[in-house]
Amino acid sequence: MHCPMNNQNPSQLRIQAAKVKFECHFSNGTERVRYLARLIYNGQEFVRFDSEVGEYRAVTELGRPIAEHLNSRKDFMEQMRAAVDRCREAYRVSEGFLVPRQRMEGGDAKPTVTVYPAKTQRLQHHNLLVCSVNGFYPGHIEVRWLHNGQEEEAGVVSTGLIWNGDWTFQTLVMLETVPRSGEVYTCQVRHPSRTSPVTVEWRAQSGSTQSKVLSGAGGFVLGLLFLGTGLLTYFRAQKGKEPAGSLGPNLVGTTVALLGELWVWQLHRSLSFPVGLTCPGNAEITSSRFLGWRHEESWLWG
């Protein structure tokens, strides 16, 4: 089989490994869907497939013969053009795992605030009060502890932002203290999604009452752990169904954020080319890694 690479400068045949980045772009739901496949070598993109163009285009001179070769493969190009449908399917499948739209106001998700002690402990003993703030977007948030109405700054520790996987965040802000009967501890949360602060109180309780509360909280957390394990198993199973050698991502089970703006699904794959590359069609996929989601120019994680 003739390969356009054979007539290229030998210096262009030294590629030992490259990466392919697949992206699904969504705007206003599935009103506009765009699929991109970018071939990257040494940190530089040299070939790109754009579903809105319908073919591979060279970004640099190195990519010109590869683009010509890939565009000549009729069956392969039909699969690439159909990748937009896989993006749409991923969007539909993922809707059930997303932040409910009714919690959104102008793209913001309101935080849920819970306060509880870290361990069962009698009053007048050292304990850690935890303020759990969950399900909020964007990530900018302010959490303060108040003790009998006065702000506490000493003994306050935060986990920082933790990504939930559905475009919302959570954080834990803890206060080390010695609770005494009758004292009131308040977690105050300020977030752009709310016009006024959210305040949740925790009052020092007797040992029996406190134990009941902690038992309920422990059961709830345990339930969440089982749910998280089940979802992780599901997504891993979906990933395992991806056909070997496919040059496009299997998007079933991929989480997609539905915030009415432009979001990008990204995947990196490493390709190994034989020494003395003769045809890009000889490339083999050696690894696959999910990069994360990008919202315009702001990386949420990577």
N, C-alpha and C positions, 0 to 999 in steps of 0.2 A: 504494500500500500504506500502510495506517495505521501510524504509528510513535508509540509512547507518549512519545517525547522531545519531540514537537512542542508539547505542552502544558506543558512545564516552564519554569521561570524562565530567561530568556535568559542569565543569568550561568552557568547550567549547560551552556550550549551552546558554550562557548568552548574546549573541549578540543581541542587541536591534535594532541597525541600522547600515547599511553599505552603502558604495557608490560604484557605478559602473562607471568607466571611459571608454568611447568608443573612439576609435581613428581610423582614416583612414590615412594611410601613403602613400604618392605618391612620386614616383621617376621617373624623365624623363617623365612627363605626366602620362599616365596610363600604361606605359610599365611595371611597377612593382607596384602593389597595395597590401597593407597589412592591414588587419583589426584586431584590438586588442580590447578585452573587459577585463578590469581589475576590480576585486572585491577588495575593500579596506575597512579595518576596523581599526579604531583607528590610522589612518595614515599609515598603513602597508598593502601592497598588499598580499593577501593570495591565490587567485585563478586567473588564466589568461587563456583566450581563444586567440589563435593565428591562424589566417587563414592559415598560412604557415605550421602549425602543424596539424590543422584540428580537434582539440579537446581541452577540458579544461585540464590544468595542474596545480597541486598544487604548490604553491610557498612556503608555510609553512605547517606544520602538520595540522593546523586548516583547511586548504583548501582541504586536501586530500578527506574526505568523500563527500564534496560538489562537487568536480570535478568528482568523481565517479558517483554521483547521476545525475548530469547534462549530463554527457556523455551517460548515459543510456536512456535518453529521445530522441528517434530517430527523431521525428518530430521537436523538438526544435533544435536539432543539425543540421538538414538540413537547418533550417532558419539561424542559425549562420554561416554556411559555405557559404550561399548565400549572406551574408552581404557585401562581396567584390563587388558584382555587384551593390549594392546600393551606395557604395563608388564611383564606376565608373560613375554612373548616376549623383551623386552630382557634380562630376568633370565636366561632360558635361554641365549640367544645369548652372553651375556657370561661365562658360567661358565668357559669354556675359557681366558679371559685373566686369571683371578683367582689370588690366592695359593692354592696347594693347601691343602686343609683339614688334611692331615696335618702341616703345618708350624705349625698353630695350637694353642695351649694356652690355653684360657680367653680367646680373642679376641686373643692375642698372636702375632706372627710373629717367629721367631728370626733374628737378623742373620747374614749370611755375611761373613766377614772375609778380605780378601786384602791382602797387602803386596808392593809392587814399587817399583823405582826409576823415577823419571820419565823418565830418559834413560840411554842407554848411555854409561857413563863409566868411565874407569880409576879404580882405587883411589887414595886420597889426592888426589882432586879434588872440588870442590864438587858436590853432587848433592841431589836432592830425593826423599826416600822417601815413598811414598804408602801410606796405610792406607785401603783402600776398604771401607766397611761398608755392606752393601746388604740390602734385603728385610726390614727390621724394622718392627714396629708394636707399641706406640705409638711416637711420635716422641721420647720422652725417652730419651737415650742419653749415655753418658760414654765418651770415647775418650782414652787416654793413650799417650804414647810413652815407652819405657824404653830406655836405652843401657847395655848390660852390667849390667842389673838396676836401674839408677838412673833415676828419672823425669827426662825432659827437658822443660823448659818453654820455654826460649829457642829461637827459630826454628821454632815450631809454628804452622801456619796451617790454618784449617778453612773449608770451603765453606758450613758450616751445613747445615740439613736441605734435601734435594731430594726433591720428591714424584715417585714412580715412575708414578703413574697407575692403580695397582691397589690403593690403600690402604696400600702400604708406602712406606718412605722409604729414602733412601741419603744418605751423607755421605762426604766425602773429608777426611782429616786428614793434613797433610803436615809432614814434618820436614826442615829444611835442615841438612845435615851434611856432613862430609868422612869418608867411610868408610875404614877401615883394615883390613888383613888380620887376621882373627881376631875382629873386633868383632861383637857380636850386638845387633841392634835388635829390639825387641819392641813390637807394637801390642797394647794391652790394652783390651778393650771390656766395659763393664758395661751390661746391659739388663734390664728387668723380666721378659722372657721366659726368662731363664736364672738359675739359682740361684747360679752361680759365673761369674767373669769368663772371657771368651774371649781367649786369647793366641795370637798368630801371630808367629813369629820370622822375621827376615831376616838372613842372615849375609853378610858381605863375601866376595865370590867373585872368582876370577880372571876376566880379561876374556872368555875364550872361553866359560866356563860361563855367565857373566852374559848374554852375547849370545844364547845359545840360549833362556834363560828369557824374555828380553824379546821375542824373535821369536814365541814361543808366545803370550805375553800380547797382543802386537799383533794376531795373527791372531784371537784370541778377541774382542777389542774391535771389530775390523773386522766380524766376523760379527754382533755385536750391533747395530752401526750399520745393516747391511743389513736385519736383522730389524725394527728400529725404523722404518726407512723404509717397509718393506712394510706394517706395521700402520697407519702414518699414512695411506698411500695407501688402504688398505681403508676406514678410518673416514671419510675424506673422500669416497670413492665412495658410501658409505652415506648420508652427509649430502646428497649431490647428488641422491639419489633421492626426497627429500621432496617431495610434491606442492605446487605453488604454491597459496597461498591457504588452506592447511590451518590450522585453529585448534587443532590438537593436534599434539604432537611425534611424529616418526617415530623410534621408540626402537630400531630394529634397529641393532646394533653398539655400543650404549651400554655403557660399562663399569659394572658394578654390583658393589659389595663384598659378599661373603658372609661376614659375621662373626657371624651369629646375633643381630644386634641391629638397631636401627632405622636405616636409611640412607635418604638422600633424594637423588633425581636432580633437578636443577634446570636450567631453561632460561629465558632472557629473550628476549622478542621485543618489538620496537617496533612500535606500530600508529600509522598516520597517519590521522586523521579529516578529512574535508573541512571547510573553513571553514564555520561555522554548522552544526555537526553536526546531521543530521536523523535518522539511524538508525545504530545501532552496526553493523548489517549492512554498511554502506558502508566499513567500515574496511579498510585494506590493510596487509599485512605489509611493512615496509620493511627490517627487519634481524633477524637471529637470532644469538644469542650464548649459548654453553654456559657456565653459571656455575660448575659444579663440583658436588661432593658435600658434603653436610652431615651430620655425625653428631650427632644431637640438637642441643646448643647450641654445639658446637665446630666452627668452620669450618676445613676442611683447606686449602682454597685458594679463590680467588674472582677 
